[in-house]
Amino acid sequence: MDDQQNFNDLLKEAGLGAYSGLFGSGKEVASAVGFGGESANEFAQFFQQFNKEDALKFASTIAENFQTGTGNVMGQFGSGQTNLRGSLEAATGKIQDYAAKSGASFGATEKQMRDVREKSSTTFADLMRRKDMGLQAVEQQRGREQAALTSLLSGQVSSVYGRAQDIYAGDPVFKDVAPMAPAGNIYNQSTNQAPGQTMQSLSQTMQLKNPFDNPLINPNYYEQNPTG
């Protein structure tokens, strides 16, 4: 699968599959919105082509962050289960050894065993809670990153139609004629996306957080953040 096909798939996932013609060169985009001749040249002048490679890298990073974050959460959960099982076995072993050596009554020994099991159940419930919270945090981070990427893509569509509308409005030949657009045109929807905005500036604008800056996701969080 080549990059173009990958990018088209990315547009479809963002609900923008009908706008693939707006992500090419200046002349290709001009043609997609109905311009030809001098009008096409005017449209293409100073047109900054969308960087598909950066968008694909961003999408790949989102997937990697999600996979890594999920792996960290499940890894901590598995380690917690293993440690809990070992603690339970050690505690019950000590109780049984003490009962055998001291001749403790069955009732006293059973109460100690019940207390250990209850404590283990509480600890396991806490592990489950932390796992669920960790997975939720990973999913929320993915949602924020995907929203930022969709904003970047839809911003390109809006900026293209905004530029086309300006040219149509200023040319008497096109008076009262709107730019061609596929069905489901999102032009005129509100957007703060600036034409040609880069991935770096978008990330800064969206204030994307490090997906591992969270004690529920990053197993080394407390080592890296000793003050919590």
N, C-alpha and C positions, 0 to 999 in steps of 0.2 A: 504494500500500500504506500503510495507516494505522499509527499507533504501536502499537495493540493487536495487529494482525497481526504487526508486526515483533517485538513482545515475545514473542508466542506462538512465533514461529520461534526466538527466542533460547532459550526454555525447551526446545524440542525439541532444539536443538543441544547443550544441557547435559544431555540425557537426562531432563528434568523436564517433558515435554509433558503428562503426565497430571495435573499439579498446577496447571494454570493458574487453577483456581478459588480457589486460596489466596493470590492476589496482588491481590484486589479490596478493596473497603471492608470494614469490620468485620462488617457484617451479611451481606454476600455470602460472606465467608469462613466465618462462623458457619453459614450455610445449607449450605455445601459440606461441612462436617464433621458435619452432621446435627443442628444445634441449631435450635430454634424458640422462640417466645414469650420468657419471661423468661430462659431459658438463653441464647438468642441475644443478648439485651441484655447479660447478664452477660459473655458472651464478647467482645462488641464494645466494652465499657467499657474505656477506656484502650488500646484496640487501635491500634497505629501502622501505618497503611497503607504497604505497600512502595512505594518510589519507583521506578516503572518508567522514568521519564525519565532518571534518573541511571544506571540499569543500561544503557539504550540508548546513552547518551553514552559510558559506559565501554567498551562493545562497539565503538563507532565509533572510539574512541581506540586500541584494540588493533589494529584493522584498519589505521588510519593509521600507527601506529608500525611495523607490519610492512612496509607498502608503502614507507615512507620509508627504513627501515633497509636493506631489500633494494636499493632504488634507490641508496643511498649505496655499498653494497658493490660492486654491479655497475658503478657509475660509476668507482670507484677502479680496478677491474680493467680497464675499458676504457681509462682514462687511462694505466695502467701498460703496457698492450699498445702503445699509440700511442708512448709514450716509448721503449719497448724497440725497436720497429721503427725509429724515427728514429735511435737510438744505433747500431743494427746497420748501417744504411745508411751512416751517417757514418763508422763505423770501417772498413768494407770499402772505402769510397771513398778514405779516406786511405791504406790499404795499397796499393791499386791505383795511386794517384797516385805514391806513393813508389817503387814497383817500376818504374813507367814512367820516372821521372826518374833513378833511381840504377842501373838495370839489374840489380836484385837477381835472384837465381836463382829459378826456378820453385818449387823445393823450399822455399826460405825463405819465399817469399810464401804458398805453400799452407799452411805451418805456422802462419803468423800468422792466415790466414783461418780455419783450423780452431780455433785458440785463441779467436777472437772468437765463433765459432758455439757453441762449448762453453760459454763464459761466458753467452751469450744464453740457451741452453737452461736453464742453472742459474737464471738470473734469472726466466725464464718459469715454471719449476717452483715458485719461491718465490711468484710472483704467484698461481698456481693454489691453492697451499696457503693463502695469506692469504684468497683469495676463499672457499674452502670453510669456513675457520674463521669468517669473517665471517658467512656465511649461516647457519652452525650457531648462532652467538651470537644472531642475530636470531630464529631459530626457537625457541631456548630461552627467550628473553625473552617471546615470544608465549605459549609454554606456561605460564610463570609467571603472566602476566596473565590468561589464560583460566582457570587454576586458581583464582585469586583471585575472579574473577567467578562461577564455578560454586559456590565456597564461600559467596558471598553469597546466591545463589539457593537453594541447598539448606538454608542456615541459616534462611531464611524458612519453608520447609516444616517443618523440625524444630521451630522455635519455635511454629508454629501448632498442630501436633499435641501438643506439650508442654503448651500452655495448654489445649487441648481435653481432654486426659487429666486435668489437674488438676480441671477443672470436673466431668467425669464422675465422678471419684473422690470428690468432695465432695458430690455430689447423690445421695441414696438412690434417687431415681427411676431413675437410670442405673447403679445398682450392678452390677458385673460386666459392663458393656457398654462396648466399645471404640468410639472415634470412627470414623465412616465414613472410608474411605480408598480411593483408586483402587488398582488392581493395581500391585504393585511399590512399596508403601509404604516409604519410607526412614526412617520414624519409628523412634526408638530407636537410629539410627546415631549414633556419637559425633560431636560437633561443638562447636567453640569459638565458634560464631557467636552473638552476643548479639542478642536481638530488637530490631529497629529500627536495627541498626548501619548507619552511613552509608558511602558510597563512600570518603570521606576517611579515616575511622577504619579501614576495611578495608584501604586501601592502606598505612596506617601499620603495621597489624598484620602484613600480609604482607611489609612492607619491600620494596615494589616498587622496583627500580632504574630510573634513567633509562635507556631503551633506547639512548641515544646516548652513554652514559658508557663508551665502549669504543673503543679505537683502530682496531679492525677494522670498526666501523660508522660512526663519526663522522669525516669527512674533516678536520675542524678540531680533532680531539682534542688534538694536540700543540701547537697554537697556544693552545688554551684551558687546557692543562695542561703548561706548559713544563718542569716537573720530572718529567714522565712519570707 
